[in-house]
Amino acid sequence: MRLAFVYRNLNRSGSLERDSVFLLEGLTANHSIAHSRALAGFTEWPAGYEEFLERVPRPLVGVHPDTGRKALLTASHIETLTGKSKEETTAFVAELIQRATVPENIYSHRWTKGDFLMWDNRCVMHRATPFHEGRDVREMRTLRLMDTAEL
């Protein structure tokens, strides 16, 4: 499991220039799970299934409701950005993710039996490390709390 702390992308020098942050704050990102799965090669949805996968518009730069800190809310789920084509968005988001995942922004966890890891999804990007489904054992349990803050 790797976590990238998205606060750091906007609040530390080196990840993004201040002028870039200003431009990013006005963009809306349209998220689609079907898009991110297609990037990984999964395109064989049952007929009509994609209609059930609603695209969700979200700001590219969000403000954490409890801390007031700004965070870059980028992910591979972003299919389009305000004023950009799908192709332009894919390239732009890949660049943002590359900048966001520089080593100083990453926490990598090496799992051992009995580990318990908790994070706030509102301020991290997360990815599972590769594993072979037929060979490696993985047990994952999730608990999701309802955030009462308005988006």
Secondary structure, 3 states (H helix, E strand, C coil): CEEEECHHHHHCCCCCCHHHHHHHCCCEEEECHHHHHHHCCCCCCCCCHHHHCCCEEEECEEECCCCCCEEECCCCCEEEECCCCHHHHHHHHHHHHHHHCCHHHEEECCCCCCCCCCCCCCCEEEECCCCCCCCCCCCCCCCCCCCCCCC
